[in-house]
């Protein structure tokens, strides 16, 4: 049986569905194209929910009718009712589960492209090498999903890997699949320079920031920006950059610094850097809101805080552990080769379970 609070939400949605149906037949609304399109989108989103709600009410009524006959004087009728009730109960439970999934709050950023930031932390050269491993892992995952990945800026490590690498990942539902990757990633392995075979622990931080389609979604006062241009680094040859096309933006109120040197055009680099800054400012605001919500409700998947250790990669045991959901997988090679869904899917399921539980806790 669904909680009263969930049923209350469904009744509210049913009323809204009926209201939208009436509005969409109003000639004045039809004449207003923008309003009509917005209402039609909302109506279309409610249609599958209402269909599932109608189906649930029908199955609930069928079960109630069968249970009423369980005390009938007719022996054969009781037997038929018992069979019907036994068949209907699991069907009703499945219908309830499918309906509640429609009520899970959708993250408006799930369909967005992302800025992926990887920085070497504690561990020196080994941390930089691990940052390179993570960047390749995400690159292979992006390739498997048909996404595009373009590096915006990078600071190579002295012996390989990266001290910092920032990339843009473009494709369908990128943020939905990568949003739980933000946090501290730890590696335990024997460095190539370790002569005595001792295991070292190093760490990198990963940040996944959704790119906003509307660059104006955060108002950035030009007075709050310091814009520096410089010559982009390159491999030399005919493609070496001979002009100051790379752009560095500093947001003075927050101290946030972003740069882009991927494009040969200063104008394009400035636009990319501004989009990146926009995403970081939105992420900062989102983190502040999450911190407020965390005071009242525990987040099972983690806050996404960059300082939070979320995962450990143990090379000697070929083991990967996600500490947020206590998931242990002995599939290190496959995961580093881009098979991230074995981690992403359980995290998503746990997050949805938490959201479903919250539906029952909230008041109508």
N, C-alpha and C positions, 0 to 999 in steps of 0.2 A: 504494500500500500504506500503510495506516495505521501510524503509529509504534507501537512496542511499548508505550509508556506509555499511549497512547489505548486500545489493545486491552485492556490491563490494567484500565483504568477501566471498560471495557464489561463485562469478566468480573465485576468486583466488583458492578456494577449488576445483572447477570443473577442473581448469587447473592442479592442483596437482593430482587430481584423474586420469586424463588422463595420466599424466607423470608417475605415479606409475604403471598404467596398462601396459605401455610400458616397464618399468624397470623390472617388474615381468616376462616378457616374454623374457628377455635378458639372454642368456645362461651363461654369466659370472656372473650375479647376482644370478641366480639359483644355480650355483656352490658354491657360498659363503653362506653357511647355515645361519650364524649369520646375515648377511646383509639382506638376503632374508626373514628371520623370522621377522626382524624389519620392513621391508617395507610391508610385508603382514599384520602385525598388524595395521599399519597406514592405509593401503588400506581398511581393514575390518571395521575400525572405520568410514571411509568416505562413505562406501556403503549406509547405511541408510540415511545419509545426502543427498547424490546425488539422491537417490530414491525419497525423499521428495521434493527436488528441482525440479526434472523432473515433479513430480505430480503437484507442484505449477505452473510451467510454462504452463502445459496443461490446468489447470483450469483457469489461467489468460487469455490464448488465447480463451478459450470457452466463457468467460464472455465478452471479447472484441468483439467477433463475434456476440454475442447476442445483445450487446449495439449498434452495427452498424446498426442493423435491426430495431431499435426503431423508426427510421424516415422513414422507408420504406412506399411506397404508398399503399401497400397491407394491408388492415385492419387486416385480419386474421394472416398474418405474423408478424405484429407488436404485436398483442396480444400474440402470441406464444413466441416471443422474450422477451416480458415483463415478462412472467411467468418464462422463463429460467433464465433471469437476476436476478429475485427476489430469485430464488432457489440457484443460483450460488454464490451470494454475501456472505451469511453466511458460505457456504462451503469453499470459498476462504479464508475468515478470519480465519477459523479453521485451514486450511492448513498452513497459514502464522504463526499462533501461534505454531503449532507443529514443523515447520521448525526452528523457532527462538530458541526453546528449545534445539535443537541439537547444537546450537552455544554458549550456555552458557558455559563459561570456566569451565573445570572440575578441582576440587581440587585433586591433585595427592595423597594427604594423606587420601582421603575419605575412602578407603578400609582398612586402617591400624588399628591395635590394638592401645590402648591408655594407658597412665599412668594417673590415676585419683588422684588428690591431693585435700584434703579437710582440711582446717585449721580453727580453732575457732578464731574469731576476738574479737571485742568489746562485752562485756556482761558476761565475766567470766564463771561461771559454766553453765549458761543458753546457752551460745554460744557453749560450748562443747557438751551439750545435743542436740542442734540443728545440730551440725556436725554429731552426731550419727544418727539423723533423716534423714539427706541428704544421708549419706552412705547407710542406709537401703533402701532409695528410689531408689538410683542408682542400688543397688543390686537386688531389685525386678524387675526393668526395664530390667536389664541384664538377669535375669532368664526368663522373658517373651519372650525375643528375642533369647533365646538359647545361650547366651554368657557365657563365663566363667569369673569369677571375683576372683582374688587372692590378698590378702593383702600382701604388701611388707614390710611395717613398720607401726607402730601405737604408739601413745602416748595417753593413756586413760586419760579422765578427772577425777578429784578427786571424782566427784559424778555421774559418768556415762558419756557416750558419748566419744568424742575424742578431745584432744587438737590438734591432727594432725593424719590423716590417709592417707596412700598412697597405692594405689592398681593398679593392671594391669588388664585391661578388654580385653578379647580376643574373637574375633568372626568376623562375616561378617559385613563390613561397620560400625564398631563401631565409628570411628571418624566422619563419615558423620552424625550420629545421635546425637552425644554428643558435637560436636565442639562449639555449641552456649551456652554451660553451663558455660564456663569460665567467672568469674566475682564475684562480691559481692552479696551474697544471704542474705536477711534480714528477720528476723522473729519477729512478734509482737504477744505476748501472755502473759498470767498471769503465772509466774513461780510457781511451786508447793510450794516453800518456801515463797511465797508472801501471807501474812496473810490478807492484806487489799484489795486484788483483783485488784491491779493496773497492768496495761499492761506494760510490759517491751519490749524494742527493743534491739535485739542482732543481730550479723552478723557473717557470715562465708565467707571465700573465697574459690572458686572452681577453679582449673586449670585442663584443659584437654589437654594433650600433646600427639600428634601422635607418636607412636613407629616406628622407621625407621627399615626396614627390613635389610638394610646394615649397620652394626655397623661402617663401615669405611666411612660413608657418611659425617662425620665431623672428620677432622683430630685432634686428641687429642695427644699432645706431652706428652709422659710419664713423662718428667721433670716438666710438669705443674700440675701433680697429686700428692696429698698426700693421701696415702692409710693407713687407720687405721682398725685394726681388734679388735673385742671384742666379749664377750660371749652373744649370743642371749638370750633375755628374753623369758620365756615360762611358761606354767601352772604347770610345775613340773612333778613328776612321772617318768615313764620310758622314756618319750620323752624330759626330760630336757636336754639342750645342755651343755655338759661338756667340749667343746672345743671352741676356739675363731673363730667360723665360720661366724659370722656377719661381714659385711664389710661396711665401711664408706669411701666415696671418696670425696675429696675436690679439686675442680678445682681452682687452685691458681689465675689465671688471672682474673676470674670473681667472685670468692668467692662462687660459687654455691656448695652446699653440698648435697649429696644423700647418702642413706644407704639402705641396704637390709639385712634382717635377717630371711627371710621366709624359705630358703632352709637350710638343715643341712650341705651341702657342701660349704666350703669357696669359691671354684672355681665357683660354680653356683651362689652364692650370688654376687661375684665380676662381673660376666658376666651380671647379672640383673642390678646391680648398674651402670655398664658402659653403658648399653642400656638406662637406665633412664637419666643418665647425658647427653648422646648423644641427647635424645629427648629435654631436657631442653635447651641445647645450640642451637639446631635448632629452638626451639620455640622463644628463645631470638632474633635470627637473623630474624625470620619471623615477630616478633613484630616490629622490627626496620624498616623492609620494609613496614609493614602496616602503621606505623606512617608517613612514607614518602608519601604513597599513599593517606592517609587521608587528607593531606594538599591540595590536588587537587580535591578529590571527597568524599562526605559524605557517610559514610557506614551506611545504614539504620538499620542493625542489631546490630551495636555496634562494638567497636574495640576489645573486649575481654580483655581489661585492667582489671587486678585483682582488681583495686581500684574502678572500675565502678560498681555502684549499678544496677544490671540487673533485680532483681526479689524480690518481697516481699510476704511473707507467713503470712497472718493474720488469727489467729486461732479463734478469737471471731466471725468473720464474715464468717469463712470457705472460705476465698477468697485468690486467688493467682493472683498477678499482675505482668506481664512482662513489665517493663518500656520501653524497646527498641521499642516495637511496640504497646504500650498502650493496651495490651490484658488483660482483666479482666475475670477470671473464678471463679465461686463459686463451685469449685470441689476439695477443699483442700485434703479431705480424700483420694479420688481416686488418685490424683497426688502423694501424699506421699506413696501410696500403689504401685507406679510404673507405673501408667498410664501417662507416660510423653509425649506420642505422641500428646496429645491435646495441648502441648506447642511446641514440636519440629516441627510439621508439619507447623503451621502458621509462625514460624521463618524461616523455609526453604523456604516457598513460598515467603515471603517478601524479602529474600535474592536473590532469583531467579528473582523477579520483578526488583530489583535494578540492577542486572546484565544485564537483557534484556534492561532496559532503557539506560545503559551504552553503549550497542552495537550501539544504535542509535545516541549517543553523539560522539562516537569516529569517527575520520576521517578514510576513507578507507585505 
